[in-house]
Amino acid sequence: MPNFHAKEFVEPTYPSSYGKSEFEFVAVSKRGDRLVMSHTQDCDMLLKVNKNKKGYLIKGDKITRPSQVAILQQALKDYRDLSKTETTNSNIDSKKEKSLKISPYLKSMEYFADSFKTTKDILVEVGFGSGRHLLYQAKKNPEKLVIGLEIHKPSIEQVLKQCELQNIENILVVDYDARTFLEFLNSNSVSQIFVHFPVPWDKKPHRRVISERFIDESKRALKVGGTLELRTDSDNYFEYSFSEFIKQQKVELHVNKNRDLEISSKYEDRWKRQEKDIYDITMINQEFSEDILSVGRLKFDEKLGFKEVKKRFEEVTLRGDGFFAHIEDIFEISEEEGLVRVSYGASQRNEHSYVFIKKDEVTYFPNNVLATKDNEQAHELIKGYLWNT
Ligand SMILES: C[S@@+](CC[C@H](N)C(=O)[O-])C[C@H]1O[C@@H](n2cnc3c(N)ncnc32)[C@H](O)[C@@H]1O
């Protein structure tokens, strides 16, 4: 990920503009960690200024990092030049000029919450990695809409580039956790869901994509006759998944070993070279599902002063039945403005955000938090903490 190191660093004044970026403020934690608000190419993000024994490390804050790394790189270059910092080490001047244009193939979760509509048949691929299978499906099914989910930013960037180079028009790429994404799709709208070679997470099974809940949501989103296809090289993951699949009613299950597909993914090639067995579980949905309410956004309606929150701030984890909110840290911009960093969601899968308190107005940053089932419950815990109720 882009960053730069420096022995000396002089903080610029805010607000300031440089190059393609505007820098609005710096927010400082009690420990002295610094977050700089940058607005670059229509993206709001925070840059982190960390002081260490050797000097300073300046990089993108993980929570607000844009999916297209080139935009973060631009923000860091502009910040380095604005602060006239002499770097001792840096990877932000890569020779390859990357496009700063926001790709039309990349869709935010706000798009899925607010405006996603299609009459086309939908295919979903979870964790597309190098994108070989995703691109193949899109080219094979030009009349269908192919949604690719991935959380690894370099893979996302690589596939966005391929979509453009190959002039593909029916792919939407989403940088979001596949374990929650399906909540955003209408019931009975998807014809195929592919989960090919998911990370087995033998030591952290709670991070697995396949779970009873994921299979429930897949079944709801699938049309009658639609399929969820798991392909794995891991005996352990296969056995675990099979025990989750057989909990379902009104489905047909097919299990195959070493079935050849029309296209072999990068991982599949690797396992074949090692002569490993490959297992498939295909679930065919046989049931029509009720419609669900579309997922909206969570908001704070009441006013709140930053001073008051700062006075009684303490790091704390609040827990409900299967969900939580962790109030992690507080950053001051001025007496009246600041950020509170929170993580929240299901006990087994969390999201991160900032709560931005700005002259009594309270919002989530970088975006409004989406009202998934777990987030709705966690939001109540965050409100309880902030308003001390
Ligand atoms: C082992 S790779 C397989 C990639 C590809 N399907 C293939 O067969 O070559 C697993 C991919 O899933 C992605 N991934 C892991 N957890 C995910 C999640 N919760 N949501 C979306 N993608 C995820 C990883 O970033 C990684 O690219």
The ligand as an SDF file (V2000), in Angstrom:
LIG
                    3D

 27 29  0  0  0  0  0  0  0  0999 V2000
   -8.0760  -18.2390   -2.3780 C   0  0  0  0  0  0  0  0  0  0  0  0
   -8.6250  -16.8520   -3.2210 S   0  0  0  0  0  0  0  0  0  0  0  0
   -9.5170  -17.5090   -4.6040 C   0  0  0  0  0  0  0  0  0  0  0  0
   -9.6700  -16.5460   -5.7280 C   0  0  0  0  0  0  0  0  0  0  0  0
  -10.4310  -17.0480   -6.9570 C   0  0  0  0  0  0  0  0  0  0  0  0
  -11.8010  -17.3750   -6.6350 N   0  0  0  0  0  0  0  0  0  0  0  0
   -9.7350  -18.2120   -7.6140 C   0  0  0  0  0  0  0  0  0  0  0  0
  -10.3050  -19.3050   -7.6170 O   0  0  0  0  0  0  0  0  0  0  0  0
   -8.6030  -18.0140   -8.1150 O   0  0  0  0  0  0  0  0  0  0  0  0
   -9.9350  -16.2560   -2.1740 C   0  0  0  0  0  0  0  0  0  0  0  0
  -10.3450  -14.8240   -2.4890 C   0  0  0  0  0  0  0  0  0  0  0  0
  -11.4830  -14.4890   -1.7070 O   0  0  0  0  0  0  0  0  0  0  0  0
  -11.3390  -13.1600   -1.2270 C   0  0  0  0  0  0  0  0  0  0  0  0
  -12.1640  -13.0490   -0.0030 N   0  0  0  0  0  0  0  0  0  0  0  0
  -11.8850  -13.5880    1.2150 C   0  0  0  0  0  0  0  0  0  0  0  0
  -12.8720  -13.3050    2.0980 N   0  0  0  0  0  0  0  0  0  0  0  0
  -13.7930  -12.5690    1.4160 C   0  0  0  0  0  0  0  0  0  0  0  0
  -15.0180  -11.9620    1.7820 C   0  0  0  0  0  0  0  0  0  0  0  0
  -15.4970  -12.0920    3.0300 N   0  0  0  0  0  0  0  0  0  0  0  0
  -15.7080  -11.2510    0.8510 N   0  0  0  0  0  0  0  0  0  0  0  0
  -15.2160  -11.1250   -0.4310 C   0  0  0  0  0  0  0  0  0  0  0  0
  -14.0440  -11.6870   -0.8310 N   0  0  0  0  0  0  0  0  0  0  0  0
  -13.3420  -12.3940    0.0650 C   0  0  0  0  0  0  0  0  0  0  0  0
   -9.8550  -13.0160   -0.9830 C   0  0  0  0  0  0  0  0  0  0  0  0
   -9.4440  -11.6670   -0.9910 O   0  0  0  0  0  0  0  0  0  0  0  0
   -9.2720  -13.8020   -2.1570 C   0  0  0  0  0  0  0  0  0  0  0  0
   -9.0320  -13.0040   -3.2740 O   0  0  0  0  0  0  0  0  0  0  0  0
  1  2  1  0
  2  3  1  0
  2 10  1  0
  3  4  1  0
  4  5  1  0
  5  6  1  0
  5  7  1  0
  7  8  2  0
  7  9  1  0
 10 11  1  0
 11 12  1  0
 11 26  1  0
 12 13  1  0
 13 14  1  0
 13 24  1  0
 14 15  1  0
 14 23  1  0
 15 16  2  0
 16 17  1  0
 17 18  1  0
 17 23  2  0
 18 19  1  0
 18 20  2  0
 20 21  1  0
 21 22  2  0
 22 23  1  0
 24 25  1  0
 24 26  1  0
 26 27  1  0
M  CHG  2   2   1   9  -1
M  END
$$$$
